[in-house]
């Protein structure tokens, strides 16, 4: 859903005379997306809570997840390409700029966050890299999906079990499996007994895929935070920049960052593992939403309360 608000920095009001030196190393490419296929989906109407065509639902949710990620990545790549080409700090939608600055600690009014490399804490390239890795996992058709796990908690939409012996989830997480729970399949109801609209429920299904895939690619934890290395921040940033409905309580887990306040905005760290969890034993990482309380970005109501 497009937004018409844009911001730019008065600090860099004139285009540069020559291209800037930008560090583009380790920014992944984006191969063509592959749709989910039936061999990857262990869900039937019986174990998917009577969904008529579970495979079609998962295929649609994964496709929408890739679409949203691509939209957000493309906006950031275009803006960064302009900066690296010597332009003044590019115009950004207010919504995108606000989320980068206020929730992810990316100080968009500082040209250095645009030119810095992907392993620099708080750089635009670092945000792009993390989003592309999640996008590529979902788009690769390497993810597997199963239904009706006995480990599903009552509030869960889905969960993954990650193993992280060497600081990297991918090699130690068998089958790259997302387990889908009842709430993924069955829309919630309002106090008056009416059901959450299908289009709103579908958006949260796509957000669920993004959230769980971020656990598998980046070893992100379910915790309150304020960087792209937190699953709550990554998924909600993508949702917000696509006009997708947000659960206010879930969004609150991506807390406000003061990193871009004047006293700290001049500092850029070289920490290559922003927000990444350290080595740990296997653990369950789940997604919880309440679409009944959903709002759209910019505080526009999504559904009745």
Secondary structure, DSSP 8 states (H G I E B T S, - for coil): -----EE--STT-S--SS------TT-----------GGGEE--TTTTTT-TTHHHHHHHHHHHHHHHHHHHHHHHHHHHHHHHTT-SS--EEHHHHHHHHHTS---TTSHHHHHS-TTSBT-HHHHHHHHHHHHHHHHTT--EEEE--TT--TT-SEEEEEEESSS-HHHHSGGGEEEE-HHHHS--B-TTS-B--HHHHHHHHHHHHHHHHHHHHH---SS-BSSTTSHHHHHHHHHHHTT--B-HHHHTTB----TTSTTTTT--B--TTTT---SEEEEEEEE---GGG-EEGGGEE-S--
